[in-house]
Every structure is written in structure tokens, then in C-alpha cells.
Amino acid sequence: MTDDVLILGAGAAGLFCAFTAGQRGLRVRVIEHANKVGKKILMSGGGRCNFTNTGTTPANYLSANPHFCKSALARYKPQDFIALVDKHGIRYHEKELGQLFCDESSKLIVRMLVDECREANVVIQTDCSITAVTHRNGRFEVATSQGVYTAASVVVATGGLSIPSMGATGFGYALAKQFGHTVLPTRAGLVPLTLSGKPLDDLADLSGVALPVEARAGDASFRGGLLITHRGLSGPAILQISSYWQPGEPLTLNLLPDVDAADWLAAQQAERPASELRTVLSEALPKRYAQRLCERWIANKPLRQYRAAELKAIAAQLENWPVTASGTEGYRTAEVTLGGVDTDGLSSSTMMSKQQPGLYFIGEVVDVTGWLGGYNFQWAWASGHAAGLAV
């Protein structure tokens, strides 16, 4: 069967690219090996889909080439996607820091993308496994479980390795290598951290306790919530820093990010010298967590019994609390995959391969990874849009 464009993958980037190309009058077919489209969209944002971030800039992305994402992001902005959401009457709200979520369900975003594809006469085939992709006589041939399809252009929108239970595979990376592309090392990003041994024993029974922190690794730092789990640490601040941290590297937490700990403790000592440190910390931190700090790491006594130098040392400890993480939860729960198809082999304006004309790579399969908070969806829309206009 002959088409103009074959898009491999019916996730966010693939569907967006499909209707963008279809609106230009091209014959577009989307091939998806899973049994339905947009699986990761459906589960994102707790089922509400954090579909973009109004504050998106290139600085919100990790890549071996931090400049690569600039062109696509400049040509398709959050406001453009918001206009599409408004067109379909989908109600949404801003949660925090520019993060936009559906008021009702992420199903509405998937329905919107599918409706746009339908209006653009895009054919979507699910339960369709790809067995081979070849190029001869100026056209691509894609052999699948439902037949052989040919087209002048192929767009690889197969995603990364994150959440294999949703059908994630390394197919896109293998295809990139087949056509001469470099694939940079991949690892799980936006993922909970694991603890083991004594660090886990010290906290495991506090599973469910949450507190605001500032997490730091290298030159990166993020403020947000931390959640203690039965396996380690999670929450927005931890997910964010996980993309920058690697096992063996230092990782610290500021447990009192909203105050100057030294000044605060000195003020508490002056105002309530008879109060125990545990009691005072319990008013700034979750009570069970504050008690554990004083049981295991910080001597507990009335504030008047601490010398000024001791309080300063405790403050420094609270602002630079070391975390001995053993690793991450891995791709099983990771929201994204870091690394991927090297951007040096792609056009930043069209997403087309420099090695193989007519071959495009978009979305998560490319070495562009956003922060938590709608940035990865915006990259999916922007890269899909760039390729959809170019195929």
C-alpha cells in the first residue's frame, strides 16, 4: 500500500506530526504496535495530562547539544497548543509554575489528536508490529504484521525506553543505527531514587511522609516536594534532580528551603530557650521526620543548651543534608528516557536525518529531554509540528 508519509508510533509526537502533515494534503498513515493510541498521554499527570508549560524555554531541556531544540520550540509555542485545546473546548487549569492540566481527563487530549487526524484523513493502524524498514529506489518500505507499506517519507516517533509496561521498546534506536545515526547512551530520567542498606532502614517506616525541599546535584537545583517511599525517595524535586544525578555523585537536600536555617534557629533559641530542638523542628518539618532526625543524626536537647556554633553547624547540616542513593527505579517508572538519537545527525528545523533523506526523528527518541511539568509534551508537539511541515 502506498502513502506519502508513514509515521511509526502513535504517541504525542507521532499523532501531532500526522495531522500536521495530513492538513497539507499528504496521504499519511500511522503505524502503532500497541493496541491503542496515546497510552502515555492517558496516564500522564495522574490522568489529567500536564499537556504543556507556559514558561517553556530551551533552558528547560537536557541534550548533548542544548541549542538543537531552539528552532522547533520557537516555531510552535505553548500558546499555539493552548489555542488547539481551546478550539476543542477542553477545559484546563494551571497547577503551578505554568503547568497546564486538563480539568477532566487526559482522554480528551487523545481524542483531540485523533479527531484532528480524522479530519486530515490520516489512517491510524494499531496492533501493527513492524518487522523491517528498508529504503530502495527513493522510497521506504515498512514490513509489518498487517502487510508492507511504502512511502517517500518515514517519521520515527517510537518514544524511548521509559515505562515498558506501556509498550516502550528500543526499536527507534535500532532503526537510527541501521541508517547510520549515532545513538547516545540512554538512562532513566524523571524517576524516583532508591535507597539501600542503612539509608533505607533509617527511613523506610516513614513511607508516605512528604516535605518541601531543594534538591541539588552538581550545578542543578530544584525546589519542590519530596516523598519518602518504601524503596527510597520520590516527589517532584527528586524526579527533577534525577535527570542530573548519577550514582556515586553527591546529592544534597536543603530541608528548610524557605528560611535561612541559622537565623531561624537563633531566633527560636532567643524566643523559646526551653523548647527542645525536636519540638521546634516538628513545627517546620513533618513531626515524624523531625523526630527521626533527632533520634538518628542530631542530638536533641533544649535550645538553651546549644552553643551558637553548634546551632550553626546544625543549620548547615539541615541545609546540606546528604542523600546516599543507590540508584533509581529505572525505566519501569521513569517518565522519560535521557539520551537517544544524536542531534548532530538531524536538522534542527525539520528533524530530518542528515544521513538518509526522507527519514525523520521526533519526540522522546531524540536526545532532547525536558524537565518535569509539561515540557516533554511541548517538545513532542514542537518536534512533531516541525517534521509535519517538512515531510
N, C-alpha and C positions, 0 to 999 in steps of 0.2 A: 504494500500500500504506500502511496506516495504523498508526502506532505512537504510544506515549505520548511517547517521547524518542528523538531522533536525535542521535548523538554523532559529530562529524566529526573523525576521527583515531583511530588505534588504537595510539597510543604509551602511555607510562606513565600519564599523567593520564587519557587517554580510556578505557583499559581499566578503570582503577580506578573511575572515575566510573560506568562502565557496570554493573559488577556491584553497586556500592553502590546504584544506582537499581533494578536488577533484583531485588535482595533485598527491596525494598519492594513487590514485586508488579507493578511497571510493565513495560510492553512496551518493550524497549529494543533499538535497532538501532545498530550501529557501522558507519560507512562509512569505508573506508580506500582511498586511491588507489594505494598501493603493493601489491606482490604478496604481502606477508606482514606480520604484525603485529610491533610491538615492535623494529623494526630498530635503533634507537639503544640500546635496552636490551641487545641482543645484543652490540654492540661495546663497550659501556661497561666501564670498569675492566679493560681488557685481556682482555675476555671473561669476567671474573669478576663484574661488576656490583657497584659500590660502592653498594648499594641504600639506605643511609641513614647518618646520623651521629648517634650517641647524644648528642652535645653540641649539637644543633640549637637555636638561639635566633634571634629576629628580627634580631639584630645580624649574622648571617651572610648577610644578603641586601642587595642593592642595589636601590633603587627610588626614583622621584621622591617617593613617599610611603612612608617607611620603616615607618610604623605599619600599613600595609594588611595585611601578611601575618600579623599577630599573631593574629587571630581563628582563622583556619584552622589555623595551626600549633598553637595551644593545644588545639584540639578533636580533632586527630589527630596523635599524637606518635610519635616513633621506636619507642617501646615497643609501640605498637599494631601497627605494621607488623612488628616482630620477632615478635609473637605470631602473626601470619598466616604468616610464614615458618616458625615452629616447627610450626604446625598442618600444614603441608605437608611436614614432615620435611626441610627444606632445611638442610644443614649450612653454617655460616659461621664467619668468624673476624674479629677486629679487627686491622686492619693497623697503624694509628697514629691518634692523636688522634680516637678514636671512630668511625673509618671502618670500616664493616662490609662484607665481601666474601663472596660465595659461595665455599665450599671447592672446588666443582667448576666449574660453568658458569653463565653468565648465562641460558642456555636454561631453567634451572629456574625463574627468576623469571618469564619469559614464559609458561612452561607453567602456573605457579601462577595467573597473572592470567587466562589463557584458561580454565583449569579452573573458576575462580570464576565467570567469565562463563557458562560452560556450565551450571553448577549453578543460576544465576539466570535461565536461559532467555534469555540475551542472544544476539541474532543478529549475527554479525560478517561483513561483506562486504568482501573485498579486491578489488583490481583494479577499483575502482569510482570513477570520476572524477566530480567534482561540476561541473556546468556553470552552475547558478544556484540561489540561495536567495532565496525571497520570503516575504512574510507577508501573508495576507489572511483575513478572516473569523475572526480569532482563532487561526489555525493557520499553521504554517510549511510551505512546500512546498520540497523539495530535489530538483532535477532532476539526474539522474546518467546515466552511460553504461549503467546497468542498470535504468533506469526512474525514475519520480517517486515520492517518499516524502513523506508528510505526518505531522506530529506537533504536539503542543501546545508542546513544548519542543525547543530545539536547543542543544547544548553544543559550543562550538568548542574543540577540543583538537588543533589542527593544528600546534603547535610553532612554532619560529622559522625563521631562515634558515641556521642552522649545519649544516654537512655536507650540501650539496645532492646529493652522490652517493648519499645515503641517501633522497632524495626530498623534502628540505626545500624549501618554497616560501613565498611571501608571501601565500598565499591567506587565511589568518586575519586578516591586517592589512587586506586589501582588503574582507573581509566586515565587519570592525569599522567601517571608514569608511562602508560602504554603509548601515549602521544608525546613523550619526551619532556614532560614537565618535572621539575623538582618538587618534591613534597617535603615540607619542613616537619620536624618531629612534632607529634601531637601529644597532648595530655589533657586531662580533665580540667575544666575551668568553671567558675561559679559553683563550687562544690563544697560540701561540709568537710571539716578536718577531723581526722581520727586521732585518738589518744590511745596509749597502751601502757601496761605496767602501772607503776605508782601514779603517774599523772592521771590515768583513767580511774584508778581506785580512789584517788582523792576527791573526784567529782561525780562519779557515776550515779551515786544515790541522789544527786541534786538534779537529775534529768527533768527538764521542764522549766527550770529556773531561767529567767531572761533578764537582761540588763543592758542599758546603753553603754557603748564603749567606743574607743577609737582604736582600730587595729592597724598595726604598722609592720611593714616588711620592706627592707631596702629603702628606696626613696618614696614608696607608695604608702598612703594612709587613707583610711576610710572610717567615717563615723556612722554608727548605726546600731541596730540591735544585735546582741549576742544571745544565743540559746544553747544551754547545756543539754546534750543528748546522752543517751545510754552508751553511745560509741565515741563521743567527742564533743565537738563544738560546731554550731551552725548559726543561722541568723544572717541578716543582710551584710553586716560588717565582715563576718567571716567569709561568706560567699564572695564578696568583692575582693578581699585580700588574697583569697586562694588562687586567683589568676596571676598574682605577682609572686607568691611564695613558692619555694620548692623545698622538699625535705632536706633537712640539715642546715637550712638558713635560719638566721634569727627571726623570731616573730614575737612582738610585744603588744600588750594591750594597755591603754590608759583606762583604768576602771572608773575614773572620775572626770570624764571629758568636759563637763560643764562648769568646772570650778578649777581654781588654782589650788591643788591639794595642800600645799604647805601653808598658804594663807588661811585656808578653810580650817585646817586642823588647829592652827594657832588661835584662830578666833573661837573655835569650840572650847579650847583649853581655857581661854580667858573667861568665857561666858559660863561654863559649866564644869569646873575643875573636878568635881566629884564623880562625874559620869565616866563609866568605863568606855574604853575605845570601842569595844564590841557594840555597845548600845548606840554610840554616835554613828559608827559605820552602818548600822542597821537602818538608820534614817536616810542614808544616801544610797545604799545598795539593798538588794533583796535580803531580808533578815537571815534566811538560811545560808546564803552565800557569805554574808558578813561574818556570821558565826564560824563558818568553816575556815575563813581566812585567819581568824584569831585562834582557832583550835590548832591549825597545822603550820602556819607560817609567821604570824605576827603576834608577839606576846601581848596578852590582854591585861590591862590594869587601869585604874583611874587615871584620867588625863593629867592630873596634877603631878603624878609620879614620873612623867616623861620629861627629860631634859629637852631643850629646844632642838638640839642636834638630833636627838632620837626621833622627834616628830618629823623633822625634815627628811630623815632617812626613810621613815615610813611613807611619807608623801611621795618621795622619789620611787619607792617600791610600787605604790599604787598607780603611779603614772607610767610605769615601765614594767608592767607585770609580764614576766617571760612565759611563753607557752611552748611546751615541748611536745609538738605534734609529731606523730609517727608517719603520717601520710594523709591521704584524702580518701573519701568514699569511692573515688574513681568514676568511670563513665556511667556506672549503674544509676547514680543520682545526679550527675553533673548536668547543669543546664546548657553548657556549651562545650565545644572542643577547641582548644587553643592550637595554633599551628595550622598546617594544611597546605593547600596548593600555593606555592611560592608566587607572590605577586609580581616578581620580576619577569615572569613569563606571560603576564597578562597586560592588556591595555586597560589603563585606569578609567578611560572614558567609555569603553564599550564592553569590557570584561572578556573580550575575545583573546584566544590563545595567540601568542606570537609564533608558536611552533606549527600550529595547524589552523589555517584559515577556516572559518565557519564553526569552530568549536569554542564554546563559552563556558565559563565557570562563575557561579554566583552563590551568594549566601554563605552558610557556615562552612562549606567545603573549602573556601578560600581562607588564607591566612589573614583574616580580619576578625577580631573578636571584641565585642562590646562589653561594657560594664553591665551590671545588674540594673534593671529599671527601664526597659523598653528599647534600649539601644540596639540590641541584636535584631529585633523586629525591624527597626528603622533601616538597618543595613540590608536586611532581606528585601524590603520594599525598594530601597535606592539602587541596589545592585541589580535586582530584577527589572526595574524600570530602565536602567542603562542598557542592559542586554536586550530588553524587549524592543527598544527603539533602534537597536543596531542590527539585529538579525535580518 
